[in-house]
Amino acid sequence: MTPIQRKAISQANDANDAASLAYERMLVAKSFDEYRSNWSAFLDYSAKVFEKIKNGAMADQRTKSFWGSERKMRKEDPLLQWLHQARNVEQHGLQRTIEHVPGRAFGRLERGDVIRSKTTSRVRIGDVKIEADALDLSQIPEKRLTIVPSTAKLLTVTDDRFGDSFDPPTQHLGRTIHPLAPTACVAMIKYHKGLIWRAFQSFSQAS
């Protein structure tokens, strides 16, 4: 493994760590604007993982074919392809790549149940007023209440240069996935680790 490739592996690991941190911040975001900001950061760091591995592979004639196969996978896998296009849209376009899906709670309320507000003001996310997230439902027995937390769904993105559209992915590595931002983040963090490991093996074997 060359010094450049060693550096590429290290920086790719750093980028994946940063992507993981951005995902963790998404989960505790206080508003959808904050959520979306960390989502954009996740897309940037994810792209950086690929860029660092590409730079390492292309620095040695013996490992260029490794990047060729990884690049092919990125073009063919629905999730990898969508994330690549979504990052380009976030960087160079005006489209939104995710949309808020409000959380909800449902169940059977009975006489005497107490529901308190956690805040005196409503939480506004875009054009949707979310009040369920500001409610304290802790005194309702769990067996009578189902809470579905808020999330964000992936949107169709369009490459304005060529007019190609990319629908939210429902497949990744041959498996069905939900087209949601958290699902995409978890899958990509895992994929990054595999990519970095494959690069490490390829770079080491070429030495």
N, C-alpha and C positions, 0 to 999 in steps of 0.2 A: 504494500500500500504506500503510495507516494505521500509526501507531506501535505500536498494540496487535498488529496482525498481524505486524509486524516482530519484535516480542518473542516472539510465538507460534512463529514459524519458528525463531528462535534457541533457544528452550527445547525445542522438539521435536527439534532436532538434538542438543542436550545429552542428552536422554532416550534417543535412539537410541545415542549414544556409550556411555551408561551400560549400556544393554541389551547392547551388544557386549562390554563389559568383563565383565558378569555371565556371558555365554556363555563367554568365554575362561577365566574362573575355574571354570566347570563342567568344562571339559576337563582341568584340572589338579587337580581336587579329590582329596583324600586319602581321603575316605570318602563314602559315599552321603548321609549327613546334610549334609555340606558341599556336595555336588552339589545336593541338594534345596533348600538354603538359597539358593544362587545361582540356581536355577531359579525360585524364588519371586520373587527380585529381578528376574529377567528379565521375568516376567509383569507386575510392577508398572511397570517402565520402559516396556514395550511399551504398556500401557494409557495411560501418561502421554503418549506420542507422540500417540495419538489424541485425548486430552483437550486437549492444547495446540492441535492443529490445529482441533478443534471450537471452542474458545474464540475463536481468531482468525477463523474463518469466520463465526461467529454475531455477531461484533462489528460487522459491516457488512451491511446489508440486501442489498447486491449480491452477496455471496458465500455467502449462506445456502443457496442451491441446490447449491453445490459440496459443502457438507457433507452435504446430503441424499443425493446420489449416492454419496458415500463411506460413509455410514451404511448405505445399502441394500446395498452390496457387503459390508460387514462382517457383515450378517445372512445373506447368501446364500452366501458362500464358506465351504466346510466348515472350512478351517484358521482363518480369521479368527473365525468363529463359535465354534469350539471353544476357542480361546485366550481369547476374551472370557469365556466361561462358566467356563473353568478358573481364571481370575484371580478371578472372583467366588467360586468355591468355596474357593480358597486364602484369601481375605480373610474370608469370612463363614461358611464351613462347616467340616466335620471330615473331609471326604473327601480322599484322596490323588489327585493328578492324574497322577503318574508312578510307574513301578515299575522297580526295578533288573533289568537283564538281564546276568548274569555274563559276563565274557569267557571265551574258551576257546582252547585250542591243540590242534591235531591234526596228525598226520603219522606218519612211521615212525621209531622209535627203533632204533638199532643198538648192538651190543655196544661198550662203550667210551664211549658218549655220557655227558656229565656234566650233571646238572641240579642247580643250587645254589639254596638258599633265600635270598632277599634280607632276610628278617626271621626272627627266632626265634619270632615269634608269628603266629597266624592273623589274617587280616583279617575282621572280622565286619560284614556289612552287613545290617541288619534281622535276619531269622531265617535268613539264608543265609551259610554259611561259605565265603569265597572264598580259595582257596589259589593258584590259577593266577596271580593278579595279583602274588603275592609270590615268584614263581619267576624265577630268572635262566636264560633259555633261550638266551642269546647264543652259547653254544658249540655249539648245534645248527645245522648248515648250513641256511640259509634255504630251499634247494631241497627240503628234507625236512620243513619245518615251516610250517604255516599258523596265524597268530595272529589271532584275531578279538577286538578290544578290547571291554571291557564298555561298556554303554550304558544308556539308560533308555527304556522304551516309554510311550506315552501311554495313559491309561486313560479309560474311559467316565466322564463327569461328569454329575451330576444337579442341576438347579435345584430346590432343596427348596421354593421358593415355589409353583411350579406343577407340579412333578413331571415336568418335561421332561428327557429324557436325551439326551446328545450323545456319540456314539461317536467314538473316535479318528479323525481325518480321514485320508483316503487320497487326497484331491484338493485342489489349490490352483491357482486361476486356470486351471482346465481341464486341469491336468496331474496325473499320478499321483505321489504322494509316499509315503515310508515313514512310518508313524505313530510316529516316534521323536523324543525331545526335541531332539537336535542338529539333526535335519532341520528341525524346526519353528523353531528359533532362527535358522538360516541363512536360511530362507525369509522370516521376519518381518523380520530386519534389512534384507534387500533390499527388502521391501515398504515398510518405513518410509521408506527413502530415496526411493522412488517417490512415496509419499504426500506427503512434504514438498516434493518438487519440483513436484508437481501443485498443491499449495496455494500455493507461491510464484508459480507462473504465474497461478493464479486471482486471488490477491490483487493482483498487479501489474497485470493487465489491468483490474481493477475501478477502478483509481486514475484 
